[in-house]
Amino acid sequence: MKKFLAILLALTMVLALAACGAKTETPAVDPSNPDTIPDNMTASDGVYELAFVTDVGQLKDKSFNQGTWNGVKGDAYQNSKSYKYYQPANGDQATDDDRVDAMKAACDAGAKVVVCAGFMQAGALEQIATANPDTMFVFVDGWPMGLKNVAPIAFKEEQSGYFAGYAVVMEGYTKLGFCGGGGGTNPACCRYGYGFVQGAEAAAAAKGVDVEINYSWQYGASFSASPELQTMCNGWYENGTEIIFACGGSMFASVTAAAGENNGKVVGVDVDQSFESDTVVTSALKDLSGATKWAIDKYYAGEWDDIGDVPNNLGVETNAVGIPTETWQFKNYTVEEYQQAYQDVLDGKLVIDNTVLEGDAIASQPFEHVTINYV
């Protein structure tokens, strides 16, 4: 009997240990896929060496914030650095004071490099960077501020916008839409939009067809999803629009919802968004993750002077923009044709206008094959 009880006790302990092991098991991290890296980690000394201050919208917006954050935590994980993100208070209604508080919290936690996403960070960033000259700041979608500890990164969004616009028209779409974020004053979205129209114009000319584009900054000031935006896009699809370029963070959710209800299609932005909705045909990309890691690595390599207060404008020459080929869905436009267009831009044979056309200025441009319906 005692022997039986001893065996039973040993078996119980084995099962208990197995159960404990199951409880502590965590999903595997794939360093090549930053989405598998935890968003939160705990530094034993309370110091977080790499910090990220989000733009408006959600951290996991499947677009601008998430792409940039993946660069920060991906670099941190691969190099065994502590990391943390900070979201300014008041969400979409965040003020400069809210952004200052978030940046100050990052500095107080010992950050060596603080990555700040979005052009709206400028006022707060100038204040905090001036007060913390020994902390380095990466200003994504930014510009030189006269501060050596601020490295601005801007992208040639007009190039990826062009590639997307050219591709969808070559595929056969002639009724297009563009919904932009930032209310028509965000330089990045303005370049995306103008590039998209230029690409559509070039493809329409090559095919000898006419293209109509509904073009709007409505309901996009905060880059957020909204019932109003979804209603507008529903109306567009119902009236013949075939595909809409959703250019503005979480606005993507409203556009894809409308597309799903109307058998419509979508062009994603910033990252390859085809993984988020089967309505997405292609995406106008900029390598947020790669560019962020590049800037952070410059600091640790002792090469910050190469990028601090320098206009770092990244485009085809650094393979920082384009449309995805790994998830190619076009049937009438080939990867080889796209690669030739990419090479033409790289060689200077194809020049895409990078003028920032704010608000309704795009409607006054002299297109021959594209009609803009500004909404």
C-alpha positions in Angstrom: 0.0 0.0 0.0 2.8 2.4 0.9 4.6 1.6 -2.4 1.4 2.3 -4.3 1.0 5.7 -2.5 4.6 6.6 -3.2 4.1 5.8 -6.9 0.8 7.8 -6.9 2.6 10.8 -5.3 5.4 10.7 -7.8 3.0 10.6 -10.7 1.1 13.5 -9.2 4.3 15.6 -8.9 5.2 14.8 -12.6 1.8 15.9 -13.8 2.0 19.0 -11.6 5.4 19.9 -13.0 4.0 19.4 -16.6 1.1 21.6 -15.8 3.4 24.3 -14.5 5.5 24.1 -17.6 2.4 24.5 -19.8 1.4 27.6 -17.9 4.7 29.3 -18.3 5.1 28.4 -22.0 5.2 31.5 -24.2 4.8 31.9 -28.0 8.0 31.6 -30.0 9.6 34.8 -31.1 10.7 35.0 -34.7 13.2 37.9 -35.0 12.4 38.2 -38.7 8.8 38.9 -37.8 8.7 41.9 -35.3 5.0 41.3 -34.7 6.0 38.2 -32.7 8.2 40.3 -30.4 6.2 41.3 -27.2 5.2 44.9 -27.1 5.9 45.1 -23.4 9.0 44.1 -21.5 10.2 44.8 -18.0 13.7 46.1 -17.4 15.0 45.0 -14.1 16.7 48.3 -13.4 13.8 50.4 -14.7 15.8 51.8 -17.6 14.4 51.6 -21.1 17.2 52.3 -23.6 15.1 52.6 -26.7 11.8 54.4 -26.7 8.9 55.0 -29.1 6.4 57.9 -28.9 3.4 57.1 -31.0 1.6 59.3 -33.5 -2.2 59.8 -33.1 -4.1 56.6 -33.5 -3.5 53.2 -32.0 -0.1 51.5 -31.5 -1.2 48.5 -33.5 -2.8 50.4 -36.4 -1.5 47.9 -39.0 0.2 50.9 -40.6 2.3 53.9 -39.6 2.6 53.5 -35.8 3.0 49.7 -36.0 5.5 49.8 -38.8 7.7 52.2 -36.9 7.3 50.4 -33.6 8.3 47.2 -35.2 11.6 48.8 -36.2 12.2 50.0 -32.6 11.4 46.7 -30.8 12.9 44.6 -33.6 16.3 46.4 -33.2 16.0 46.3 -29.4 15.3 42.5 -29.3 18.1 41.7 -31.8 20.6 43.7 -29.8 19.4 42.9 -26.3 18.3 46.4 -25.5 15.4 47.3 -23.2 12.5 49.1 -24.9 9.2 50.8 -24.2 6.5 52.7 -26.0 4.7 55.8 -24.9 1.3 57.0 -26.1 0.5 60.7 -25.5 -2.6 61.2 -23.4 -6.0 62.1 -25.0 -5.6 59.9 -28.0 -6.6 61.6 -31.3 -7.0 64.9 -29.4 -3.5 64.9 -28.0 -1.9 68.3 -27.6 1.8 69.4 -27.7 1.7 69.3 -23.9 0.6 65.6 -24.0 3.4 64.8 -26.4 5.9 66.7 -24.2 4.8 64.6 -21.3 5.3 61.3 -23.2 8.8 62.3 -24.5 9.8 63.5 -21.0 8.7 60.2 -19.6 10.9 58.4 -22.1 13.9 60.6 -21.2 13.3 60.2 -17.5 13.3 56.4 -18.0 16.9 56.6 -19.4 16.2 56.4 -23.1 19.3 56.8 -25.2 17.3 57.0 -28.5 13.7 58.2 -28.6 11.8 57.6 -31.9 9.0 60.0 -32.5 6.5 59.2 -35.2 4.6 61.8 -37.2 4.8 65.4 -38.3 2.6 66.5 -35.4 5.5 65.7 -33.0 7.5 68.7 -34.2 6.6 71.3 -31.5 7.0 69.0 -28.6 10.1 67.4 -30.0 11.9 70.7 -30.5 11.2 71.6 -26.8 12.3 68.2 -25.4 15.3 67.7 -27.6 16.6 71.2 -26.7 16.2 70.3 -23.0 17.9 66.9 -23.4 20.9 67.4 -25.7 22.5 64.0 -24.7 19.4 62.0 -25.8 19.1 61.3 -29.5 15.8 61.6 -31.2 14.6 60.1 -34.5 11.9 62.2 -36.1 9.9 60.0 -38.5 8.2 61.9 -41.3 10.1 64.9 -40.1 12.6 67.6 -41.2 15.8 69.2 -39.9 15.2 71.4 -36.8 18.6 72.9 -36.3 19.3 70.4 -33.5 22.1 67.9 -33.9 20.4 65.4 -31.6 17.4 65.1 -33.9 17.7 62.9 -37.0 14.7 63.5 -39.3 13.6 60.7 -41.6 11.4 61.5 -44.6 10.3 59.3 -47.4 9.6 59.8 -51.1 6.0 58.7 -50.8 5.3 60.2 -54.2 7.3 57.3 -55.7 5.4 54.4 -54.0 2.1 56.3 -54.6 3.0 56.5 -58.3 3.8 52.8 -58.5 0.5 51.9 -56.9 -1.6 54.2 -59.1 0.2 53.0 -62.2 -0.3 49.3 -61.3 -4.0 49.5 -60.6 -4.8 51.3 -63.8 -2.6 48.9 -65.8 -4.5 46.1 -64.1 -7.8 47.6 -65.5 -9.3 49.7 -62.8 -10.5 53.1 -64.1 -12.8 54.3 -61.3 -10.5 55.1 -58.4 -10.7 56.8 -55.0 -8.3 58.4 -52.5 -9.0 59.0 -48.8 -6.2 60.8 -47.2 -5.3 61.5 -43.5 -4.2 64.6 -41.8 -6.9 66.8 -43.3 -5.0 67.7 -46.4 -2.0 69.2 -44.6 0.1 66.1 -43.9 3.1 66.3 -46.3 3.5 62.5 -46.4 -0.1 61.9 -47.3 -0.1 64.7 -49.8 2.9 63.2 -51.6 1.2 59.8 -51.5 -1.9 61.2 -53.1 -0.2 63.2 -55.8 2.0 60.3 -56.7 -1.0 58.0 -56.9 -2.7 60.4 -59.4 0.5 60.8 -61.4 0.8 57.0 -61.7 -2.8 56.7 -62.8 -2.3 59.4 -65.4 0.8 57.7 -66.9 -0.9 54.3 -67.0 -4.1 55.8 -68.5 -2.0 57.5 -71.2 -0.2 54.2 -72.0 -3.5 52.3 -72.3 -5.4 55.1 -74.0 -8.2 55.2 -71.4 -9.8 57.8 -69.2 -9.7 57.5 -65.4 -11.9 59.1 -62.7 -10.7 59.6 -59.2 -12.8 60.6 -56.2 -10.3 62.5 -54.0 -11.0 63.5 -50.4 -9.4 64.6 -47.1 -12.8 64.4 -45.3 -13.0 62.4 -42.0 -9.2 61.9 -42.0 -7.9 64.7 -39.8 -7.2 62.3 -36.9 -6.2 59.3 -39.1 -9.0 57.3 -37.4 -11.7 55.0 -38.5 -15.2 56.5 -38.3 -18.8 55.8 -39.3 -18.8 58.9 -41.4 -15.8 57.8 -43.5 -17.3 54.3 -44.0 -20.6 55.9 -45.1 -18.7 58.1 -47.7 -16.8 55.2 -49.0 -19.9 53.0 -49.2 -21.4 55.8 -51.4 -18.4 55.8 -53.6 -18.4 52.0 -54.1 -22.2 52.0 -54.7 -21.7 54.6 -57.4 -19.0 52.8 -59.3 -15.7 53.3 -57.6 -13.7 50.1 -58.0 -10.7 50.7 -55.7 -9.8 53.2 -53.0 -6.4 54.2 -51.8 -6.8 54.2 -48.0 -4.0 56.6 -47.0 -4.2 57.3 -43.3 -3.5 54.9 -40.5 -6.6 53.5 -38.9 -8.8 55.0 -41.6 -8.0 51.7 -43.3 -10.6 49.9 -41.2 -13.4 52.1 -42.4 -12.4 51.8 -46.1 -12.0 48.0 -46.0 -15.3 47.7 -44.2 -17.0 49.6 -47.0 -15.1 47.6 -49.6 -16.2 44.3 -48.0 -19.9 45.4 -48.1 -19.7 46.3 -51.8 -17.3 43.9 -53.4 -14.8 46.7 -53.7 -11.0 46.8 -53.5 -8.5 48.7 -51.5 -4.9 50.0 -51.9 -3.1 49.9 -48.5 -0.5 52.3 -47.2 2.9 52.3 -45.4 3.1 48.5 -44.9 1.8 45.5 -46.8 -1.8 45.5 -45.6 -3.0 42.5 -47.7 -2.6 40.4 -44.5 -5.3 42.4 -42.8 -8.1 42.3 -45.4 -8.7 40.2 -48.6 -10.0 43.5 -50.1 -6.4 44.8 -50.4 -5.0 44.4 -53.9 -1.6 46.2 -53.2 -0.1 48.7 -50.9 2.0 51.8 -51.3 5.0 51.1 -49.0 7.7 52.9 -47.1 10.1 50.9 -45.1 9.3 52.4 -41.7 10.8 49.4 -39.8 14.0 49.3 -41.8 14.6 53.1 -41.7 14.0 53.2 -38.0 16.5 50.4 -37.4 18.9 52.1 -39.7 18.8 55.3 -37.6 19.1 53.5 -34.3 22.1 51.5 -35.6 23.8 54.8 -36.7 23.8 55.9 -33.0 25.3 52.6 -31.7 27.9 52.6 -34.5 29.0 56.1 -33.5 27.8 57.6 -36.8 25.0 59.8 -35.5 26.7 62.9 -37.1 25.9 61.4 -40.5 22.2 61.7 -39.9 21.6 64.3 -37.1 20.0 67.5 -38.4 20.4 66.1 -42.0 17.5 65.8 -44.5 17.4 62.0 -44.8 15.0 61.6 -47.7 14.6 57.9 -48.5 13.3 56.5 -51.8 14.1 54.0 -54.5 17.9 54.6 -54.1 17.8 53.1 -50.7 15.0 50.6 -51.5 12.8 52.4 -49.0 9.6 52.7 -51.0 7.6 50.6 -53.5 4.8 48.1 -53.7 5.0 44.5 -52.4 6.0 41.8 -54.8 5.8 38.9 -52.4 2.0 39.1 -52.2 1.5 40.2 -55.9 -2.1 39.9 -57.0 -2.2 41.6 -60.4 -2.9 39.5 -63.5 -2.6 42.1 -66.2 0.5 43.9 -64.8 3.6 41.9 -64.1 6.4 42.1 -61.5 8.9 42.5 -64.3 7.0 45.5 -65.6 7.0 47.0 -62.1 10.7 46.3 -61.7 11.4 48.1 -64.9 9.4 51.2 -63.8 11.4 51.1 -60.5 14.7 51.0 -62.4 13.6 53.9 -64.5 13.0 56.0 -61.4 16.4 54.8 -60.0 18.1 55.7 -63.3 16.4 59.1 -63.5 14.5 58.2 -66.7 11.2 58.6 -64.9 10.9 61.6 -62.6 7.9 61.9 -60.3 6.9 65.3 -59.0 7.2 65.5 -55.2 5.3 68.8 -54.8 3.2 68.8 -51.7 -0.3 69.7 -53.0 -2.4 70.5 -49.9 -6.2 70.5 -49.7 -8.0 70.8 -53.1 -4.9 72.0 -55.0 -4.7 68.6 -56.8 -8.0 69.4 -58.6 -6.3 72.2 -60.5 -3.5 70.1 -62.0 -3.6 69.8 -65.8 -4.2 66.0 -66.2 -5.1 64.8 -69.7 -6.5 61.3 -68.9 -7.5 61.7 -65.2 -10.6 63.6 -64.0 -10.4 64.5 -60.3 -13.7 64.7 -58.4 -12.7 66.5 -55.3 -14.9 65.8 -52.3 
